[in-house]
Amino acid sequence: MKIFCIGYNKTGTTSLWSLMKNNNISVAECSGFESNVESYFNGNYDVFMDLINKNTSDPIFFQDVPFSFPFIYKTLDKTYPGSKFILTVRDNENEWYGSLRRFYAHMFPHKEPDWIFRMLTETYKAPKNDIYNEKNLKNSYLNHIKDVENYFKNSKNFIKINLKDHNVIEKIENLLGLNFEQKVVPYLNKSK
């Protein structure tokens, strides 16, 4: 079983990764996917499918780049029927935007790497002269949630979760048909 976290970065994706790992679910290494991020910008998703196919553990969890980017979930769903999809969200777009700004300001105090610039401008639709444009980024976040919910509206292979919710472990267990031993969500990558 393939499990894809398709929430935007800064929605608890690393915490969910840790929860999966703590419950003996194999987690894919992000480095191979991140180093091929240019393929996403060029619309060449085959590179990612090849990398996914090299990860043969079952079940296996995938998150962050490129899975957190818009629309790739459609290709994943068609390529890997029966896979599970988890959309992670924050309480609201203001909380997400604040976390994103704080995290990137801390990580890249002087200049963002090219792929972060392209993610913000090409993927999240921020203007090139204002890559942290609040309105555009918040709209991108909200549109992603709406698009994912519409696409999976009748699917039993999808859940939308906020890791703060009291029943989040139960929702994940029900989706995956598993019983977790570790029932506490670790909170990682908190932006200060």
N, C-alpha and C positions, 0 to 999 in steps of 0.2 A: 504494500500500500504506500502510495506517495502522498505526502501531506505538504501542502503549500500554504505558507503565510503570505497573504497578498495585501496586507495593510501597509500604508505608507511608513517610511522610516520615522522614528520617534512616536510610535504608537504601541510600544511594548514588544517589538519583534525580537529583541535580544533576550528579554525576560522569558518570552514564550519558547525561544530556542533552548534556554537553560532548563525550563520546566520539562521539555521533551527529553533532553539529555539526562536529567535527573531521574526520569522514569524509563530509562533504558531504551529509548527510541533513538536510532541512529540519526545523526544530524550531518547534513552535507557541509563540507568546507566552503566558505564563501569566496575564498581567494580566487579560484578558477573562474567563477562567475564575474566577480568584480573586475578582474583583469581583462575580461572580454566585453565590458560594458559598451564599448563602441559599437558592437554588433546590435545592441538594442536600438541605439540612435539611428543605425542604418536599416533597421527593420529586418535584420538577418537573425531570426530566432533559432535557426537550425543549429547554430553554435551552442546555444544553451541546451537544446534537446540532446545533442551529443554528450554534453557534460552530465546531464541528468542520467542518461543511459549508462554512463560509466559508474554511477553510484548504485550498486546492486543490492544494498542492504534492504531488508523488508521487516518492518516499515521504516521509512526514511522521511526526514523533515527537511524542507527547504525554506529559506527566508532571506530577507533583504534583497540586495540588487541581484538580478533584475526583477525578482518576483514581487517587489514592492512598487514596481512601476505600473502605470496604467496600461490596460488592455492585454498584457501578455497572458493574463489568466485565461483568456478565451482560447488562445493557442494551446496552453497547457491542458485545459479541459478537453479539447478535441483530440489532442495527442495521447493523453493518458486518461481514458475513460475510467470512471470509478474512483479517481483520486479525490482526496478530501481538501477542501479549501477553507481557510480561516482568515476572515477579514478582521484585523485588529484596529480598534478606534480609540480615541481619547474621549473625554467627557464632552468636548465641543471643539470647534475649529480654533478658538482663541487659545485654548490650552495647548493644542498641537502646534500652532504657529509659534507661541512663546518658547516651547521646548526646542523646536527646530532652530530658532534664532540663537538661543543660548548655547546649544550644543555646537553649532557650526562656528559661532564666535569664539568659543573656547578651543575647538579643534584646529581652526584655521584663523588665527588672529590677524594675519597679514593678507593672505590671498588664498582663495579656495582653489583646490586642484581643478584642472580643466573638466574632469568628468562631473564634479559637483556643480560647477558653473553650468554645464550642459543639462544636468538633471533639473536644476532650478529654472533654466530658461526654456529648454526644449520640451522637457517632460512635464514640468509643473507650470509652464507658460508665464513665467515672470519676465518682465522686460530686461533686455541685456544691459541696460543702463541703470537698472534698479532690481537686482536679483533677489532681494528680500521684500519685494513689493507685497505688502500685507494682503491687499484685496485679491490679487491674482493667485497667490499661494493658498489662501483660504478657500477661494473658489475651486481651485484644482483639487484640494483635499475633499471638499464636499461633493464635487462632481464625481470623483473616484468612488466614494462610498455609494452614491446614487447609482452609478453605472454598474458596480459590482452587485448591488442588491437587485437591480432590475434583471441582470443576466442570470443570477442564481435564484430568482424568486420562487421557483417551485422545486428546487433541488434539495435532496436529502443529504447531499455531500458538501454542504456549506453551512457555516455559522458565522455570525458577526458577534465579536466579543469586545468588551472593555475589561482589561485585566483587573480592574478595581471591583468588578461585580462580585457579589457574594457567591453566586452559583457558577462561576466561570469554569472551575474544574469539572463540575458535573456536565456542563455543556460540551466541553472538550471530550470527556470520556464517552458521552453519548454519541457524538459524531464519529469517534474512532472505534467505538465498540470495545473499549479497553477500560481497565480499572487501574488507576494510578496508585502507586504506593506513596509517592511524595505528593501531598495535597496542598502545598503552599507555593504560591507564585513568587519566585525570587524577583526583586526589582533591581534591574541592572541598567547601566548607562543613563542614570538620572542626570539631567542637566541642572547645574546649580543656578 
